[in-house]
Amino acid sequence: MSTLQTATVILIIVSLIAANLPWLSERFFLFFSPPGGQGKTLWMRLVEWLALLVLFLLASIGLEKKLMGEVYKQDWEFYAVIVCLFIVFALPGFIFRHDLRPHLEKRKRRTK
């Protein structure tokens, strides 16, 4: 496996993890407890998700510069596809947070 292929696989795995972090953690940016001692609100999760998307894009541009020697010019369509992929990658965490977790908590309360 070449260096470029390895970097591509690692980049995809990192993007999967980064897209799901806001939905799986109760800490804002993994370090700060939300104000009021309650969990993160939806807007906090979306801000964190957007910040991780920007961080991922910057890291991938840096990786492209390091591996290819230059950053190729991309039009808006490329970035639209990246945002859509990041949305799709975030789907498992979103489903866990807003669909599966309430059912699991309800079941846990019934069994007590």
Residue pairs with C-beta under 8 A, 6 or more apart in sequence:
3 67
4 67
7 63
7 67
11 60
11 63
14 56
14 59
15 56
15 85
15 86
15 89
16 89
18 52
18 53
18 55
18 56
19 49
19 52
19 53
19 86
19 87
19 89
19 90
19 93
20 89
20 90
20 92
20 93
21 30
21 48
21 52
21 93
22 40
22 45
22 46
22 48
22 49
22 52
22 90
22 93
23 45
23 49
23 90
23 93
23 94
23 96
23 97
24 93
24 96
24 97
25 40
26 34
26 39
26 40
27 33
27 34
27 40
28 34
28 40
28 44
28 48
29 48
29 51
34 40
34 41
34 44
40 48
45 97
49 86
49 90
53 82
53 83
53 86
56 86
57 79
57 82
61 71
64 71
64 72
65 71
